[in-house]
């Protein structure tokens, strides 16, 4: 573990140095293809660096933040767009590094202070909601210690869906709390209660992992929409643009899964996103073709949506993760972290006594 932490520290020093280089290039090289060429070595480096880590949490998290989000943010920055600043709205080096290194996006039009004070109940509910979800996550981690003895395989798959959602939301909320508290930044949310989704369009577009949604839109969806608009027209160009976005998302997930398990990809995860992209385009087409009076009641459509997401996850998303033992290794790392924290607390208590 000590060797892994040393590697992790050196790796992130390299990442910070690389991002500082990109910031300097952005100051002296005009946006466009020329700036993109200067960024290409960094793109390649950010794809390779996470492979130096063997931990699920450190390696997988670094791959998500650097190989995916940071690379896509830098791609936008190369053309003078995105959260890393533009000619019209440049940002400081410190903010550039924070936004690059963390899975966050600064809210462009934050509410005024007097508006925040008018709604303290919303903040209280958000905190209570986070604490409840964190508690459920902790209970799930403990339950998984005995899953083979007390749980049916189908129940385990359902709990895996809940676990992935709670784990992602808890980790991303904790990470976002650092710049929010220390720098006073207003940040865009990561999730919006995805279990309340009324359709696939609602689930993927407005509720699930919104940080990724906001990155894929300008990097994949909008260029694809522009390309297909000249062929199909603006109205129907949305369909291949959505499919292309899901295809890219699936390929990047394959990269993340490779960092988790280091095994040859089976492309099941890509097919999961391709299937959802196809079903979402069918949903959009039906909404366009049918009158509003033909809409399914929200209670029914919500149950069908969540059921479809879970069933396809059992079929295509989880098998690759389970075959490489990522779930077992993840829980082992949390158990080791728990033992380390207990040991630290015990030592501190003994010192004060």
C-alpha positions in Angstrom: 0.0 0.0 0.0 2.8 2.4 0.8 4.4 1.8 -2.6 1.1 2.4 -4.3 0.7 5.7 -2.5 4.2 6.8 -3.5 3.4 6.0 -7.1 0.1 7.8 -6.8 1.9 11.0 -5.4 4.5 11.0 -8.2 1.8 10.4 -10.8 -0.2 13.3 -9.7 2.8 15.6 -9.6 3.3 14.6 -13.3 -0.3 15.4 -14.0 0.0 18.8 -12.4 3.1 19.6 -14.3 1.4 18.5 -17.5 -1.6 20.7 -16.9 0.6 23.7 -16.1 2.2 23.1 -19.5 -1.2 23.1 -21.1 -2.1 26.3 -19.3 1.1 28.0 -20.6 0.4 26.8 -24.1 -3.1 28.2 -23.9 -1.5 31.6 -23.2 0.9 31.7 -26.1 -0.6 29.4 -28.8 -3.8 30.5 -30.5 -6.8 28.2 -30.3 -7.3 25.7 -33.0 -5.4 22.9 -34.7 -2.0 24.3 -33.7 -2.9 24.3 -30.0 -4.4 20.8 -30.3 -1.1 19.5 -31.7 0.8 20.8 -28.6 -1.8 19.0 -26.5 -1.5 15.6 -28.2 1.5 14.3 -26.1 -0.5 15.2 -22.9 -3.6 13.3 -24.2 -1.4 10.2 -24.8 0.3 10.6 -21.4 -3.1 10.9 -19.6 -4.2 7.6 -21.2 -1.1 5.8 -20.0 -0.5 7.2 -16.5 -3.4 5.5 -14.7 -2.0 2.1 -15.8 0.8 2.6 -13.3 -1.7 2.2 -10.4 -3.1 -1.2 -9.4 -5.7 0.0 -6.8 -9.3 0.0 -7.9 -10.1 3.3 -6.2 -6.9 5.1 -7.1 -6.4 3.7 -10.6 -10.0 3.7 -11.6 -10.6 7.2 -10.1 -7.5 8.6 -11.8 -8.5 7.1 -15.2 -12.0 8.6 -14.9 -10.7 12.1 -14.0 -7.6 12.2 -16.2 -8.0 9.8 -19.2 -11.7 10.8 -19.7 -12.7 14.2 -18.2 -9.4 16.0 -18.3 -8.6 14.9 -21.8 -12.1 16.0 -23.0 -11.8 19.3 -21.2 -8.4 19.9 -22.8 -9.8 19.0 -26.2 -12.4 21.8 -25.7 -9.7 24.2 -24.4 -7.7 23.5 -27.5 -10.5 25.2 -29.5 -11.2 27.9 -27.0 -14.2 26.3 -25.4 -15.3 24.5 -22.3 -14.8 24.9 -18.5 -11.0 25.6 -18.7 -11.4 29.1 -20.0 -11.7 31.0 -23.3 -10.3 34.2 -24.7 -13.4 36.1 -23.4 -13.3 34.4 -20.0 -9.7 33.4 -19.0 -9.2 31.8 -15.7 -6.2 31.7 -13.3 -3.7 28.8 -13.1 -5.1 27.7 -9.8 -8.6 27.5 -11.0 -7.4 25.8 -14.2 -5.7 23.1 -12.2 -8.7 22.6 -9.9 -11.2 22.3 -12.7 -8.9 20.0 -14.7 -8.0 17.7 -11.8 -11.4 17.3 -10.2 -14.7 16.0 -11.6 -16.4 19.4 -11.2 -17.8 22.2 -13.3 -18.2 25.7 -12.0 -21.7 27.1 -12.3 -21.7 30.0 -14.7 -24.7 31.8 -13.2 -24.7 31.0 -9.5 -27.6 32.3 -7.4 -27.0 35.4 -5.4 -26.2 35.2 -1.7 -29.6 36.6 -0.7 -31.3 33.9 -2.8 -29.4 31.2 -1.0 -30.4 32.6 2.4 -34.1 32.5 1.3 -34.0 28.8 0.9 -32.1 27.2 3.9 -34.5 24.2 3.9 -33.1 23.1 0.5 -29.6 23.1 1.8 -30.7 21.2 4.9 -32.5 18.6 2.8 -29.5 18.2 0.5 -27.2 17.5 3.5 -29.7 15.1 5.0 -30.1 13.3 1.6 -26.3 12.9 1.3 -26.0 11.6 4.9 -28.8 9.1 4.3 -27.2 7.8 1.0 -23.8 7.6 2.7 -25.3 5.6 5.5 -27.0 3.2 3.1 -23.8 2.8 1.2 -21.9 1.9 4.4 -24.6 -0.7 5.2 -24.3 -2.1 1.7 -20.5 -2.5 2.0 -21.0 -4.4 5.3 -23.8 -6.6 3.8 -21.6 -7.5 0.8 -19.2 -9.1 3.3 -21.8 -11.9 3.7 -23.5 -11.7 0.3 -22.6 -15.3 -0.7 -24.1 -16.7 2.5 -27.3 -14.8 2.9 -28.2 -13.3 -0.5 -29.7 -14.7 -3.8 -27.7 -13.9 -6.9 -30.5 -11.8 -8.4 -30.7 -9.8 -5.2 -27.0 -9.2 -5.3 -27.3 -7.8 -8.9 -30.0 -5.4 -7.7 -27.9 -4.3 -4.8 -25.0 -3.8 -7.2 -27.0 -1.2 -9.1 -27.8 0.6 -5.9 -24.2 0.3 -4.8 -22.7 1.8 -8.0 -25.1 4.8 -7.9 -24.6 5.5 -4.2 -20.8 5.0 -4.5 -20.5 7.4 -7.4 -22.8 10.1 -5.9 -21.0 9.9 -2.5 -17.5 10.1 -3.8 -18.3 12.9 -6.3 -20.1 14.8 -3.6 -17.2 14.5 -1.2 -14.7 15.6 -3.9 -16.9 18.6 -4.9 -17.2 19.7 -1.3 -13.5 20.5 -1.1 -13.5 23.4 -3.7 -17.0 24.4 -2.7 -15.9 25.0 0.9 -12.3 26.1 0.5 -12.8 28.3 -2.6 -16.4 29.2 -2.2 -17.3 28.0 -5.7 -20.9 27.2 -6.9 -20.7 23.9 -8.7 -23.1 22.1 -11.1 -24.7 19.0 -9.6 -23.5 15.5 -10.5 -26.8 13.6 -10.1 -30.5 14.6 -9.8 -32.2 11.6 -8.2 -32.0 9.3 -11.2 -34.4 6.8 -9.6 -37.2 9.3 -10.3 -36.6 9.2 -14.0 -39.7 9.1 -16.2 -37.9 8.0 -19.5 -34.5 7.1 -20.9 -34.2 10.7 -22.1 -34.9 11.9 -18.6 -32.5 9.4 -17.0 -29.4 10.0 -19.3 -30.0 13.6 -20.2 -31.2 15.2 -17.0 -30.4 13.0 -14.0 -27.5 10.5 -14.3 -23.9 11.6 -14.1 -24.5 15.1 -15.3 -20.8 16.0 -15.3 -20.2 13.4 -18.1 -23.3 14.6 -19.9 -22.0 18.2 -19.9 -18.6 17.1 -21.3 -20.0 14.8 -24.0 -22.4 17.3 -25.3 -19.9 19.9 -26.7 -17.2 17.2 -27.6 -19.4 14.6 -29.3 -23.1 15.5 -29.5 -22.9 19.0 -30.9 -20.3 18.2 -33.6 -22.3 15.1 -34.6 -25.5 17.2 -34.7 -23.8 19.7 -37.0 -22.5 17.0 -39.3 -25.9 15.2 -39.7 -28.0 18.4 -39.9 -26.7 18.9 -43.4 -27.9 15.4 -44.4 -31.0 14.7 -42.4 -32.1 18.2 -41.4 -31.9 19.8 -37.9 -35.0 18.0 -36.6 -33.8 14.4 -37.2 -30.1 15.0 -36.9 -30.5 14.6 -33.1 -31.0 10.8 -33.5 -27.6 9.9 -35.0 -26.0 12.5 -32.8 -27.4 10.8 -29.7 -26.3 7.4 -30.9 -22.7 8.7 -31.6 -22.6 10.1 -28.1 -23.5 6.8 -26.5 -21.0 5.0 -28.7 -18.2 7.3 -27.5 -19.4 6.9 -23.9 -19.3 3.1 -24.3 -15.7 3.1 -25.6 -14.5 5.4 -22.8 -16.2 3.1 -20.3 -14.2 0.2 -21.8 -11.0 2.2 -21.1 -12.1 2.7 -17.5 -13.0 -1.0 -17.1 -9.6 -2.0 -18.5 -7.9 0.2 -15.9 -10.0 -1.6 -13.2 -9.4 -5.2 -14.3 -6.4 -5.1 -16.8 -8.2 -7.8 -18.8 -8.9 -8.0 -22.5 -12.2 -6.1 -23.2 -15.2 -8.1 -24.2 -17.1 -5.0 -25.5 -20.2 -5.8 -23.4 -20.0 -2.4 -21.8 -19.9 -0.7 -25.2 -22.9 -2.7 -26.3 -24.7 -1.6 -23.2 -24.3 2.0 -24.2 -25.0 1.3 -27.9 -28.2 -0.4 -26.9 -29.3 2.5 -24.7 -28.4 5.0 -27.4 -30.5 3.0 -29.9 -33.5 2.7 -27.5 -33.2 6.4 -26.6 -33.3 7.4 -30.3 -36.4 5.2 -30.8 -37.9 7.0 -27.8 -37.2 10.4 -29.3 -38.6 9.4 -32.6 -41.8 8.1 -31.1 -42.2 11.3 -29.1 -41.8 13.2 -32.3 -44.3 11.1 -34.2 -47.0 10.5 -31.6 -49.3 13.2 -30.1 -48.8 14.2 -26.4 -52.1 12.5 -25.5 -50.5 9.1 -26.2 -47.9 9.5 -23.5 -47.6 6.7 -20.9 -48.4 7.8 -17.2 -45.3 8.9 -15.4 -45.6 6.1 -12.7 -45.6 3.4 -15.4 -42.9 5.0 -17.6 -40.7 5.5 -14.5 -40.9 1.9 -13.5 -40.3 0.7 -17.0 -37.3 3.0 -17.3 -35.6 1.9 -14.1 -36.4 -1.7 -14.8 -34.9 -1.5 -18.3 -31.7 0.2 -17.0 -31.3 -2.5 -14.3 -32.0 -5.5 -16.5 -29.6 -4.3 -19.2 -27.0 -3.7 -16.5 -27.4 -7.3 -15.3 -27.0 -8.5 -18.9 -24.2 -6.3 -20.3 -22.7 -3.8 -17.7 -21.9 -5.9 -14.6 -20.6 -9.2 -16.1 -17.3 -7.7 -17.3 -16.8 -6.0 -13.9 -17.6 -9.2 -12.0 -15.4 -11.4 -14.1 -12.3 -9.4 -13.3 -13.2 -9.4 -9.5 -13.4 -5.6 -9.4 -16.2 -5.7 -6.9 -14.3 -8.0 -4.5 -11.1 -5.9 -4.8 -13.1 -2.7 -4.2 -14.6 -4.0 -1.0 -11.2 -5.3 0.1 -9.7 -1.8 -0.3 -12.5 -0.3 1.7 -11.9 -2.9 4.4 -8.2 -2.1 4.5 -9.0 1.6 4.7 -11.3 1.0 7.6 -8.6 -1.0 9.5 -6.2 1.8 8.8 -8.6 4.5 10.2 -9.4 2.4 13.3 -5.7 1.9 13.9 -5.0 5.6 13.5 -7.9 6.5 15.9 -6.7 3.9 18.5 -3.2 5.3 18.4 -4.4 8.9 18.8 -6.7 7.9 21.7 -3.8 6.1 23.4 -1.6 9.1 22.9 -4.0 11.5 24.6 -4.6 9.0 27.5 
